[in-house]
Amino acid sequence: MAHVAAFGLKAGASTLAEEVYHRDGVLQASMMHAIQSEQKSALTGHRFFFLFVVLLATLILFPYAEASHFGSYAFRIIGSFAIVVSVYAAKIHRSLLILAIVLAIPALFERIVLPKVNASSFSTFNIGMTFVFDVVIVVLIFRHVFAAEQPTSETIFGALCIYLLVGFSFASAYGTLAAFQPNAFYLDPRTNLHNVPDRFDFIYYSFSTMTSLGAAGIIPVSSQARSFSILEAILGALYLAVMIAGLIGAYRPNSSA
């Protein structure tokens, strides 16, 4: 009887140990899953913030892109990375994902190679597709941002991303226009080291026009170039005055980000 009782005690202890081990394993798995969920939530919950940082980095590196080879490579890498982050931040539906990837390929090529603006069909195609890609991303992010009932900090970053993306979109539009009309813009030789405008010139001109700063040394000559410039200046002023101001006014710090 004592032998049977000892055997039963050992079996019970073994079963208890197995239960404790199983519970520990389940607890550890639950903790790992919770940590991974928090990390994923931190990443997906700040899509627009990451995109804003990347776009801002692109503008910061922009003045140094032509000054050195390192600056040029860094500008290309950040510009290419901005396209990937834009697709990620836009939360594109599966039905539109293929279209976004198709449009992103020429946009990536245009960011990496930085082709000279000319009338060749290949260059015009890449710059034009880059403009279409930028417009699609702006529309998708706009839908996500202004569909929110209560603005959050992430919503405001999304609105700021739209503002920066509009500037890059108009830069692509000016490049496309210059490809069809080589004399659409005039570069003052007293303030420029080259005569033919490139992507860096159009980025500078676009953001200077949108912020009403004025791009010294670059003058729109053709009627289409002047019309685009007026349109961008109006959109930039209205967007800041109406959209951004409205979001910040409705934002409450205690809202969930």
matplotlib code that plots the C-alpha trace (Angstrom):
import matplotlib.pyplot as plt

x = [0.0, 2.9, 4.4, 1.2, 0.8, 4.3, 3.8, 0.5, 2.3, 5.1, 2.5, 0.6, 3.8, 4.7, 1.3, 1.5, 4.9, 3.6, 0.7, 3.0, 5.4, 2.4, 1.1, 4.6, 4.8, 1.4, 2.2, 5.5, 3.8, 1.1, 3.8, 5.7, 2.5, 1.6, 5.1, 4.9, 1.4, 2.6, 5.5, 3.3, 0.8, 3.5, 4.6, 1.2, -0.2, 2.4, 2.5, 2.0, 4.6, 7.2, 6.3, 6.5, 10.0, 11.1, 9.7, 11.2, 14.6, 14.3, 13.9, 16.8, 19.1, 17.8, 20.3, 23.3, 22.3, 24.2, 27.1, 28.7, 28.3, 27.4, 24.6, 23.3, 23.3, 21.6, 19.0, 18.3, 18.0, 15.7, 13.6, 13.2, 12.5, 9.8, 7.9, 7.9, 6.7, 4.1, 2.5, 2.7, 1.2, -1.6, -3.1, -3.8, -6.5, -5.6, -7.6, -5.4, -2.2, -1.2, -1.9, 0.2, 3.1, 2.9, 3.0, 5.8, 8.2, 8.8, 8.6, 11.4, 13.4, 13.0, 14.1, 17.1, 18.5, 17.3, 17.2, 17.7, 14.5, 14.3, 11.8, 12.7, 9.7, 11.3, 12.1, 8.7, 7.0, 8.9, 8.3, 4.6, 4.1, 5.8, 3.2, 0.4, 1.8, 2.1, -1.5, -2.9, -1.0, -2.2, -5.8, -5.6, -4.0, -6.5, -9.3, -7.8, -7.0, -10.2, -12.4, -11.5, -14.3, -11.9, -8.5, -5.5, -1.8, -1.4, -4.2, -2.3, 0.9, -1.1, -2.3, 1.3, 2.3, -0.3, 1.1, 4.6, 3.5, 1.6, 4.8, 6.6, 3.7, 3.8, 7.6, 6.9, 4.2, 6.7, 9.2, 6.6, 5.7, 9.3, 9.8, 7.1, 8.0, 11.7, 11.4, 8.5, 10.9, 13.8, 16.8, 18.6, 22.3, 23.3, 21.8, 22.2, 25.2, 23.3, 20.8, 18.4, 16.3, 16.4, 14.4, 16.2, 15.3, 11.6, 11.5, 12.9, 10.5, 7.5, 7.9, 8.9, 5.7, 3.4, 4.7, 4.6, 8.3, 9.1, 11.8, 14.6, 16.3, 13.5, 10.8, 7.7, 7.6, 4.9, 1.2, 0.9, 3.8, 2.3, -1.1, 0.3, 2.3, -0.8, -2.8, -0.1, 0.1, -3.6, -3.8, -0.9, -2.5, -6.0, -4.7, -2.8, -5.6, -8.5, -7.5, -4.5, -6.0, -9.3, -7.6, -5.5, -8.5, -10.5, -7.6, -7.8, -4.6, -6.5, -7.6, -6.1, -3.2]
y = [0.0, 2.3, 1.6, 2.4, 5.6, 6.7, 5.9, 7.9, 10.8, 10.8, 10.7, 13.6, 15.6, 14.8, 15.9, 19.1, 19.9, 19.4, 21.7, 24.4, 24.0, 24.2, 27.3, 28.9, 28.2, 29.6, 32.7, 33.2, 32.8, 35.3, 37.8, 37.4, 37.9, 41.0, 42.5, 41.8, 43.3, 46.4, 46.8, 46.3, 48.7, 51.3, 50.9, 50.9, 53.6, 56.1, 55.6, 59.3, 60.4, 58.1, 59.4, 63.0, 62.4, 60.8, 63.6, 66.2, 64.4, 64.6, 68.3, 68.6, 66.7, 68.4, 71.4, 69.0, 66.6, 68.5, 69.5, 66.1, 62.5, 61.4, 64.0, 62.8, 59.2, 60.0, 62.0, 59.1, 56.6, 58.8, 59.6, 56.0, 55.1, 57.8, 56.0, 52.8, 54.5, 56.4, 53.2, 51.8, 54.9, 55.2, 51.8, 50.9, 48.3, 45.1, 46.0, 49.1, 47.7, 46.4, 49.8, 51.4, 49.1, 49.6, 53.4, 53.1, 51.4, 54.4, 56.7, 54.7, 54.8, 58.6, 59.0, 56.7, 57.7, 61.4, 61.7, 65.0, 66.7, 66.4, 65.7, 62.0, 59.8, 57.6, 60.6, 62.1, 58.8, 58.4, 62.0, 61.8, 58.5, 59.9, 62.7, 60.3, 58.2, 61.3, 62.3, 58.8, 58.7, 62.2, 61.2, 58.0, 59.7, 62.6, 60.1, 58.5, 61.8, 63.7, 60.7, 60.7, 62.0, 63.2, 64.5, 63.0, 63.8, 61.1, 62.8, 66.1, 64.4, 62.9, 66.4, 67.7, 64.8, 65.8, 69.3, 68.1, 65.5, 68.2, 70.1, 67.1, 66.4, 69.9, 69.5, 66.4, 68.4, 71.2, 68.6, 67.0, 70.5, 71.3, 68.1, 69.1, 72.8, 73.2, 77.0, 76.9, 78.1, 80.6, 80.2, 83.5, 82.9, 85.4, 83.1, 79.7, 77.6, 75.9, 76.8, 73.8, 73.2, 69.8, 68.1, 70.0, 73.3, 72.2, 71.1, 74.4, 76.3, 74.2, 74.7, 78.3, 78.9, 76.9, 78.8, 82.2, 82.6, 83.2, 81.3, 83.6, 82.9, 80.7, 82.4, 80.8, 81.9, 79.9, 80.4, 76.8, 77.3, 80.5, 78.9, 75.9, 78.3, 80.3, 77.2, 75.8, 79.1, 79.2, 75.6, 76.0, 79.1, 77.6, 74.3, 75.9, 78.3, 75.9, 72.3, 72.5, 75.2, 73.3, 70.1, 71.8, 73.7, 70.4, 68.5, 67.5, 66.3, 63.6, 61.9, 58.5, 58.9]
z = [0.0, 0.9, -2.5, -4.3, -2.3, -3.2, -6.8, -6.8, -5.1, -7.7, -10.5, -9.0, -8.6, -12.2, -13.4, -11.4, -12.8, -16.3, -15.6, -14.2, -17.2, -19.6, -17.8, -17.9, -21.6, -22.3, -20.2, -22.0, -25.4, -24.4, -23.2, -26.5, -28.5, -26.5, -27.0, -30.8, -30.9, -29.1, -31.5, -34.5, -33.1, -32.5, -36.2, -37.8, -35.5, -36.6, -40.3, -41.1, -38.6, -40.2, -43.7, -42.5, -41.1, -44.4, -46.5, -44.3, -44.5, -48.3, -48.2, -45.7, -48.0, -51.1, -50.9, -50.6, -53.3, -56.0, -53.8, -53.3, -54.4, -50.9, -50.8, -54.2, -53.2, -49.8, -51.6, -54.0, -51.2, -49.0, -52.1, -53.0, -49.4, -49.3, -52.1, -50.2, -47.0, -49.0, -50.2, -46.7, -45.0, -47.6, -46.4, -50.0, -50.5, -52.3, -55.3, -55.8, -54.6, -58.1, -59.6, -56.9, -57.5, -61.3, -60.7, -58.1, -60.5, -62.8, -59.7, -58.1, -61.3, -61.5, -57.8, -58.2, -61.6, -61.5, -65.3, -67.0, -68.0, -71.8, -74.6, -74.9, -74.5, -71.8, -69.6, -70.1, -69.3, -66.0, -64.9, -65.9, -64.0, -61.0, -61.0, -61.3, -58.5, -56.2, -57.0, -56.2, -52.9, -52.0, -52.7, -50.6, -47.7, -47.9, -47.6, -44.5, -42.8, -43.3, -42.7, -39.0, -36.8, -34.1, -35.2, -33.5, -33.6, -36.3, -38.3, -38.2, -39.3, -42.2, -43.2, -43.1, -45.3, -47.8, -47.9, -48.6, -51.1, -53.0, -53.3, -54.7, -57.0, -58.5, -58.9, -61.1, -63.0, -63.7, -64.9, -67.2, -68.6, -69.2, -71.1, -73.5, -73.5, -73.0, -72.7, -70.2, -67.4, -67.6, -65.4, -64.7, -65.5, -62.7, -60.0, -61.6, -62.7, -65.4, -68.1, -68.2, -65.1, -63.4, -60.7, -57.9, -59.5, -59.8, -56.1, -55.1, -57.3, -56.3, -52.5, -52.9, -54.9, -52.6, -49.5, -51.4, -50.7, -54.4, -56.3, -57.1, -60.4, -61.9, -63.9, -65.5, -69.1, -70.8, -70.1, -68.8, -66.4, -65.0, -64.7, -62.7, -60.5, -59.7, -59.0, -56.6, -54.8, -54.2, -53.1, -50.7, -49.1, -48.9, -47.5, -44.7, -43.9, -44.0, -43.7, -41.3, -39.2, -38.9, -37.8, -35.2, -33.9, -33.5, -32.1, -28.4, -26.6, -24.8, -28.0, -28.7, -31.2]

ax = plt.figure().add_subplot(projection="3d")
ax.plot(x, y, z, "-o")
ax.set_aspect("equal")
plt.show()
